[in-house]
Amino acid sequence: MADENPRILLGKVGLDGHDRGVRMLATWLRDTGMEVVYIGTHNTPEAAVKAAEQEDVDFIGLSFQGAEHIPLLKMVAVKMKEAGLNDVLLVAGGNIPRQDIPVLKEIGVDAIFPPGSPMKTITEYFRKRGSRKRG
């Protein structure tokens, strides 16, 4: 059975500093009872994965507004594998063109939430996928 309160790391990797959407999501998820670790902007893939390890999260959720989502998510997925985070799901959101979704799925991104994704849909995803480590 899924954990009712999954732990979710949210933030941004790369040089994109536009974080309004991810901060709003962090607040929304926290207010629905989920545990959110917000790491802010300008992180490296290594730093995001290290934070996920230290915080023992169930999800790494990264937001993108620029065009760097494919190479950065590839790097995050590689670092997750190297760290043995096989039970952590990688999620992406933000300004991601729909034609990039198949590529991101191949990389190992479990879910992609493009602009306009309803908060209820995102919340239901995290609740449904829940915690594999503690659930």
TIKOL-971879 format. One record per atom (N, C-alpha, C, O): residue in one letter; x, y, z. Coordinates in steps of 0.001 Angstrom, whole numbers, padded with zeros to 6 digits, always signed. Each point is the difference from the previous one (the first is absolute). Layout:
N
AXYZ...
This chain:
135
M+000836-001183+000000M-000836+001183+000000M+000876+001240+000000M+001024+000037+000683A-001412+000976-001439A+000797+001219-000120A-000049+000808+001287A-001016+000030+000694D+002115+000614-000393D+000100+000893+001143D-000862+001221-000271D-000014+000517-001118E-000698-000055+002124E-000853+001179-000169E+000803+001292-000113E-000499+000994-000527N+001729-000999+001014N+000808+001218-000013N+001361-000245-000646N+001011-000095+000695P-000987-000007-002010P+001297-000196-000654P+000911+001202+000203P-000466+001125+000185R+001775-001378-000223R+001009+001062+000095R+000441+000359-001409R+000394-000868-000778I-000463+002151+000456I+000265+000467-001351I+001058+001090+000032I-000165+001012+000681L+001246-001213-001412L+001005+001038-000168L-000379+000790-001248L-000195-000576-001070L+000094+001886+001208L-000313+000877-001128L+001091+001044-000149L+000585+000442+000988G-000315-000053-002217G+000966+001054-000251G+000301+000133-001471G-000735-000484-000860K+001838+001156+000598K+000421+000254-001375K+001478-000325-000126K+000790+000253+000910V-000432-000817-002055V+001408-000227-000322V+000333+000856-001216V-000873+000330-000804G+002127+000017+000686G+000415+000841-001118G-000082+001477+000351G-000100+000378+001167L+000144+000443-002206L+000089+001448+000194L-001345+000713+000076L-000050+001184+000334D-001027-001878-000635D-001333+000594+000026D-000371+000398+001426D-000001-000840+000900G-000309+002094-000696G-000347+000487+001326G-001483+000281+000191G-000406+000492+001052H-000405-000798-002056H-001438+000269+000089H-000648-001082+000859H-000243-001111-000470D-000034+001441+001728D-000473-001029+000926D-001389+000236+000572D-000397-000674+000951R-000333+001600-001502R-001332+000295+000544R-000914-001234-000005R-000648-000300+001002G+000602-000408-002129G-000870-001170-000109G+000367-001106+000965G-000876-000565+000654V+002156+000243-000553V+000420-001082+000886V-000202+000386+001470V-000298-000859+000830R+000459+002138-000509R-000281+000430+001381R-001492-000095+000311R-000385-000380+001106M-000450+000724-002079M-001446-000140+000187M-000370-001473+000199M-000809-000334+000865L+001409-000536-001673L-000259-001431+000135L+000450-000508+001368L-000710-000774+000643A+001878+001206-000203A+000497-000416+001314A-000987+000377+001098A-000287-000807+000885T-000224+002013-000940T-000978+000455+000994T-001275-000823-000085T-000539-000429+001020W+000056+000211-002241W-001232-000765-000198W+000147-001424+000567W-000863-000470+000740L+001951-000198-001092L+000198-001370+000475L+000140-000048+001519L-000546-000890+000652R+001272+001840-000099R+000152+000065+001457R-001355+000195+000667R-000302-000633+001011D-000515+001519-001589D-001313+000281+000585D-000962-001179-000116D-001003-000049+000713T+001296-000905-001607T-000830-001200-000093T+000555-001130+000872T-000502-001123-000046G+001528+001418+000834G+000520-000956+000965G+001242-000758-000425G+000478-000864+000735M+000051+001172-001906M+001206-000704-000434M+001240+000669+000590M-000008+001184+000338E+001068-001975-000226E+001264+000531+000489E+000804+000490-001198E+000299-000774-000909V+000048+002055+000907V+000702+000605-001122V+001353+000527+000456V+000102+000699+001008V+000921-001041-001756V+001341+000540+000198V+000266+000865-001222V+000098-000510-001116Y+000018+001821+001323Y+000234+000913-001120Y+001468+000415-000005Y+000488+000576+000973I+000216-000866-002064I+001440+000288-000061I+000336+001275-000765I+001172+000358-000113G-002173+000327-000409G+000244+001271-000663G+000499-000139-001432G-000209-001017-000662T+000872+002072+000209T+000427+000095-001394T+001511-000215-000139T+000735-000058+000986H-000305-000056-002234H+001415-000042-000385H+000758-001171+000621H+001167+000141+000366N-001817-001283-000249N+000658-001201+000504N+000654-000763-001145N-000419+000111-001152T+001425-000867+001473T+000570-000938-000962T-000776-001312+000116T-000641-000243+001022P+000688-000599-002045P-000617-001322+000134P+000552-000764+001211P-000749-000672+000708E+002054+000780-000479E+000618-000679+001143E-000575+000498+001317E-000283-000796+000896A+000108+002105-000774A-000526+000567+001242A-001438-000436+000248A-000376-000284+001138A-000424+000228-002188A-001394-000423+000152A-000071-001458+000458A-000789-000341+000882V+001607-000507-001478V-000006-001417+000378V+000542-000185+001411V-000518-000814+000764K+001549+001559-000418K+000562-000072+001362K-001058+000409+001025K-000141-000645+001038A-000595+001706-001324A-001070+000439+000908A-001077-001074+000115A-000527-000239+001087A+000198-000407-002204A-001003-001068+000024A+000459-001160+000877A-000797-000579+000739E+002080+000242-000820E+000565-001054+000853E-000093+000383+001463E-000473-000778+000830Q+000930+001990-000518Q+000033+000461+001386Q-001391+000116+000608Q-000184-000261+001189E-000787+000648-001992E-001356+000220+000499E-000886-001249-000091E-001141+000018+000461D+001653-001092-001048D-000735-001256-000111D-001383+000209-000627D-001021-000399+000560V+001017+001034-001735V-001262+000335-000661V-000503-001149-000873V+000739-000925-000338D-002003+001015-000008D-000639-000954-000902D+000016+000488-001444D-000068-000804-000930F+000157+002124+000739F-000055+000618-001316F+001023+001121-000096F+000283+000681+000986I+000268-000496-002176I+000748+001199-000353I-000835+000682-001078I-000194-000553-001082G-000296+001748+001374G-000799+000762-000950G+000757+001250-000420G+000320+000846+000835L-000032-000727-002125L+000782+001125-000502L-000818+000806-000998L-000728-000548-000827S+000867+001852+000927S-000745+000927-000846S+000934+000646-001014S+001147+000326+000305F-001667-000147-001524F+000803+000572-001079F-000790+001063-000745F-001184-000179-000282Q+001844+001284-000035Q-000586+001039-000844Q+000818+000208-001260Q-000508+000511-000999G+001773-000904+001041G+000881+000154-001155G-000011-001250-000856G-000871-000858+000142A+001837+000763-001023A+000057-001114-000949A+001014-001062+000415A+000446-000779-000842E-000077+000731+002110E+001052-000918+000451E-000536-001260+000647E+000780-000775+000553H-002077+000541-000599H-000601-001089+000771H+000523-001385-000399H+000212-000841+000873I+000000+000586-002162I+000441-001340-000403I+001415-000303+000516I+000178-001019+000667P+000830+001849-000940P+001333-000355+000504P+000083-000003+001528P+000688-000838+000583L-001379+001762+000057L+000065+000045+001467L-000702-001204+000626L+000499-000565+000973L-001632+000172-001511L-000694-001171+000545L+000790-001281-000272L-000029-000924+000813K+000730+000859-001942K+000878-001142-000263K+001068-000086+001085K+000275-001077+000529M+000329+002229-000202M+001045+000021+001023M-000557-000402+001363M+000638-000752+000737V-001818+001249-000403V-000617-000353+001285V-000275-001506+000040V+000289-000653+001003A-000843+000102-002081A-000294-001434-000040A+001272-000837+000169A-000015-001010+000704V+001099+001418-001338V+001275-000717+000136V+000493+000077+001443V+000421-001007+000568K-000472+002200+000024K+000461+000171+001386K-000869-000796+000976K+000500-000534+000990M-001806+000457-001277M-000892-000799+000850M+000400-001470-000052M+000043-000672+001030K+000252+000174-002230K+000415-001398-000170K+001305-000259+000747K+000134-000994+000714E+000830+001908-000890E+001289-000141+000676E-000154-000021+001514E+000748-000687+000696A-001720+001441-000186A-000226+000085+001444A-000876-001143+000515A-000210-000128+001207G-000301-000700-002118G-000848-001107+000418G-001409+000412+000402G-000659-000693+000775L+000202+001818-001301L-001341+000481+000341L-001058-000631-000917L-000766+000702-000660N+000745-002004+000633N-000905-000728-000883N-001452+000080+000441N-000905-000229-000802D+000673+000552+002070D-001368+000074+000503D-000518+001444+000057D-001061+000251+000572V+001792+000685-001152V-000410+001402-000062V-000466+000290-001427V+000684-000343-000964L-001845+000972+000837L-000527+000321-001324L+000397+001414-000401L-000021+000918+000819L+000380-000753-002082L+000379+001298-000555L-001208+000583-000731L-000621-000664-000830V+000305+001908+001153V-001162+000692-000551V+000468+001357-000526V+000878+000633+000587A-001470-000194-001694A+000356+001304-000573A-001260+000800-000288A-001076-000548-000239G+001247+001849+000269G-001114+000883-000312G+000508+001315-000541G+001203+000262-000033G-002143+000555-000388G+000354+001314-000524G-000162+000054-001500G-000842-000686-000579N+001661+001512-000038N-000103+000272-001431N+000690-001105-000805N+001095+000185-000531I-001754-001313+000459I+000549-001158-000703I-000892-000281-001204I-001177-000319+000163P+001725+000433-001360P-000810-000278-001190P-000505-001444-000008P+000727-000928+000354R-001954+000764-000753R-000611-001338-000017R+000794-000992-000855R+000030-001191+000311Q+000614+001667-001385Q+000765-000920-000849Q+001232-000547+000717Q+000581-000986-000454D-000172+001600+001560D+001152-000498+000761D-000382-001080+001010D+000875-000660+000561I-002156+000479-000330I-000441-000951+001030I+000494-001426-000268I+000481-000641+000934P-000575+000111-002163P+000524-001365-000218P+001493-000128+000311P+000438-001016+000539V+000332+002031-000872V+001444-000013+000293V+000212-000032+001508V+000840-000752+000495L-001591+001557+000231L+000141+000039+001459L-000414-001323+000635L+000614-000442+000971K-001630-000176-001504K-000427-001318+000509K+001112-001024-000208K+000246-000829+000876E+000431+000877-002030E+001118-000908-000266E+001145+000213+000978E+000677-000950+000393I-000468+002190-000009I+001057+000336+000958I-000311-000595+001370I+000905-000313+000773G-002204+000159-000480G-000399-000532+001298G-000862+000941+000814G-000238-000246+001182V-000231+001317-001791V-000889+000917+000706V-001364-000686+000111V-000578-000407-001008D+000070+000283+002226D-001241-000737+000234D-001237+000794-000394D-000965-000563-000517A+000992+001869+000761A-001156+000841-000332A+000483+001373-000431A+001002+000508+000502I-001727+000082-001437I+000302+001339-000497I-001274+000819+000093I-001052-000408-000491F+001158+001578+001130F-001142+000892+000157F+000276+001301-000740F+000681+000880+000525P-001212-000752-001758P+000222+001214-000795P-000831+001166+000535P-000823-000188+000895P+001031+001381-001432P-000776+001167+000446P-001503-000300-000061P-000488-000651-000924G-000215+001138+001921G-001445-000182+000050G-000443-001279+000680G-001201-000246+000115S+002144-000580+000341S-000393-001221+000711S-000721+000379+001285S+000529+000777+000795P-001723-001307-000578P-000744+000345+001223P+000721-000485+001256P+000546-001104+000026M-000549+001929+001001M+000630-000376+001270M-000611-001302+000514M+000710-000825+000576K-002002+000627-000772K-000657-001226+000467K+000603-001230-000682K+000198-001028+000647T+000093+001122-001935T+000609-001105-000738T+001383-000318+000550T+000357-001167+000161I+000412+002199+000125I+001353-000191+000537I-000074-000622+001388I+000737-000937+000305T-001620+001455+000529T-000170-000534+001351T-000417-001461-000039T+000536-000819+000748E-001487+000486-001613E-000457-001384-000126E+001131-000919-000465E+000099-001143+000447Y+000748+001641-001339Y+001143-000799-000445Y+000881-000371+001196Y+000326-001171+000195F+000055+002168+000603F+000886-000277+001138F-000677-000923+001008F+000648-000893+000545R-001915+001088-000293R-000717-000870+000942R-000078-001434-000542R+000225-000961+000737K-000544+000828-002020K-000164-001327-000596K+001322-000757-000044K+000058-001185+000327R+001002+001881-000735R+001314-000651-000103R+000616-000206+001382R+000765-000942+000210G-001104+001831+000736G+000364-000141+001397G+001443-000318+000296G+000904+000346-000761S-000707-001005+001868S+001341-000337+000477S+000251-001481-000134S-000696-000807+000617R+001678+000438-001411R+000376-001401-000098R+000945-000388+001133R+000138-001181+000319K+000504+002159+000280K+000976-000303+001041K-000647-000222+001360K+000444-000841+000783R-001495+001601-000512R-000618-000074+001322R-001405-000573-000037R-000586-000295+001042G+000030+000133-002279G-001396-000409-000113G-000244-001453+000048G-001148-000436-000087
